[in-house]
Amino acid sequence: MPTTKPVIKGNQLLVALPSRDRGRVLAGCELVELKFAQILSEPGERIQQVYFPMESFISLTKPLSDSSSLEVGLVGDEGMHGIALILGVGISPLHAVVQGEGSALRINATTFRRELAQSPSLQRILKRYFYVLFCQIAQTAACTRYHVVEARLARWLLMTQDRAHSNTFYVTQVFLAYMLGVRRVGVTRAATALQNRKLISYTRGNIRILDRSGLEATACECYAADKASYATIMDPVSVDLS
């Protein structure tokens, strides 16, 4: 059992639960601090823990056989990591790495399954979130195929800012290239273009968003599509879309 009693203060999925259901889930959680670049799961591994980020956010990537990879999803306080468990699948399909360090609530998979079986409200909310995450992954696949690196980088920065809840965050060019599935020189060119237009400042891995409206105008339509998907399905979760 956890030694620290967690305080609900930020994960939107848990906040949306009825108080009784939320209390049961929180009783099985422990408050943890996730560190930048910490690996939470690998493809094919059994899911041992479920994470509900609060201040942290997690990158979901698909590794390829040539040692490259591509980010296909981003999970912050709007979601959770370990969503495959709601399908009755205990194997992780993706590599998960902490992109933004900070707090999260962690619950072991066995306890999570028990709470899921006891709570129709938890099932309903997480099924909706699964749909939203599926849409994000599909949108990313299309975005990677058809959109230029500068627009994709703008989308990624907006998604990261939404989850960091800050105008500033840290990420290296190597990590950006890894996330976007492009060579480092491509990231350098795209970031320089955004900086020259005074949309961002970028120094030694420290990024500051200077003009969010301008960044939204630069991003491809995939960012707006992601936002619309979440708003339609999750906000409010009481809307009947069955």
KATA-V538378 format. One record per residue. N is the residue number from 1. RES is the residue in one letter. OMEGA is omega in whole degrees, 0 to 359 (* if undefined). Layout:
N/RES/OMEGA + N/RES/OMEGA
This chain:
1/M/180 + 2/P/180 + 3/T/180 + 4/T/179 + 5/K/184 + 6/P/176 + 7/V/180 + 8/I/184 + 9/K/179 + 10/G/181 + 11/N/189 + 12/Q/178 + 13/L/180 + 14/L/178 + 15/V/183 + 16/A/181 + 17/L/169 + 18/P/188 + 19/S/181 + 20/R/178 + 21/D/180 + 22/R/180 + 23/G/179 + 24/R/179 + 25/V/181 + 26/L/180 + 27/A/179 + 28/G/183 + 29/C/168 + 30/E/179 + 31/L/181 + 32/V/175 + 33/E/179 + 34/L/183 + 35/K/179 + 36/F/179 + 37/A/176 + 38/Q/180 + 39/I/182 + 40/L/178 + 41/S/176 + 42/E/178 + 43/P/179 + 44/G/178 + 45/E/175 + 46/R/179 + 47/I/181 + 48/Q/185 + 49/Q/173 + 50/V/182 + 51/Y/172 + 52/F/182 + 53/P/172 + 54/M/177 + 55/E/181 + 56/S/170 + 57/F/193 + 58/I/177 + 59/S/176 + 60/L/184 + 61/T/177 + 62/K/178 + 63/P/177 + 64/L/186 + 65/S/181 + 66/D/178 + 67/S/174 + 68/S/179 + 69/S/181 + 70/L/174 + 71/E/180 + 72/V/180 + 73/G/180 + 74/L/185 + 75/V/176 + 76/G/184 + 77/D/175 + 78/E/190 + 79/G/181 + 80/M/173 + 81/H/184 + 82/G/188 + 83/I/181 + 84/A/181 + 85/L/180 + 86/I/177 + 87/L/184 + 88/G/180 + 89/V/183 + 90/G/181 + 91/I/179 + 92/S/179 + 93/P/189 + 94/L/170 + 95/H/180 + 96/A/182 + 97/V/180 + 98/V/180 + 99/Q/176 + 100/G/184 + 101/E/181 + 102/G/187 + 103/S/175 + 104/A/172 + 105/L/183 + 106/R/178 + 107/I/182 + 108/N/189 + 109/A/181 + 110/T/178 + 111/T/180 + 112/F/179 + 113/R/180 + 114/R/180 + 115/E/178 + 116/L/181 + 117/A/184 + 118/Q/188 + 119/S/173 + 120/P/179 + 121/S/178 + 122/L/178 + 123/Q/184 + 124/R/181 + 125/I/183 + 126/L/174 + 127/K/176 + 128/R/179 + 129/Y/177 + 130/F/178 + 131/Y/180 + 132/V/180 + 133/L/176 + 134/F/178 + 135/C/179 + 136/Q/180 + 137/I/179 + 138/A/179 + 139/Q/180 + 140/T/178 + 141/A/179 + 142/A/181 + 143/C/181 + 144/T/183 + 145/R/193 + 146/Y/187 + 147/H/184 + 148/V/186 + 149/V/182 + 150/E/179 + 151/A/179 + 152/R/178 + 153/L/178 + 154/A/177 + 155/R/181 + 156/W/180 + 157/L/178 + 158/L/178 + 159/M/180 + 160/T/178 + 161/Q/178 + 162/D/184 + 163/R/177 + 164/A/183 + 165/H/181 + 166/S/176 + 167/N/182 + 168/T/175 + 169/F/186 + 170/Y/173 + 171/V/181 + 172/T/176 + 173/Q/178 + 174/V/180 + 175/F/177 + 176/L/179 + 177/A/178 + 178/Y/181 + 179/M/185 + 180/L/179 + 181/G/179 + 182/V/176 + 183/R/183 + 184/R/180 + 185/V/178 + 186/G/177 + 187/V/180 + 188/T/180 + 189/R/181 + 190/A/180 + 191/A/178 + 192/T/179 + 193/A/178 + 194/L/179 + 195/Q/179 + 196/N/178 + 197/R/178 + 198/K/175 + 199/L/178 + 200/I/163 + 201/S/186 + 202/Y/181 + 203/T/176 + 204/R/177 + 205/G/179 + 206/N/181 + 207/I/173 + 208/R/176 + 209/I/181 + 210/L/185 + 211/D/183 + 212/R/179 + 213/S/178 + 214/G/179 + 215/L/177 + 216/E/179 + 217/A/181 + 218/T/183 + 219/A/175 + 220/C/183 + 221/E/182 + 222/C/179 + 223/Y/179 + 224/A/179 + 225/A/177 + 226/D/181 + 227/K/181 + 228/A/179 + 229/S/181 + 230/Y/182 + 231/A/182 + 232/T/187 + 233/I/189 + 234/M/190 + 235/D/359 + 236/P/181 + 237/V/181 + 238/S/180 + 239/V/181 + 240/D/179 + 241/L/181 + 242/S/*
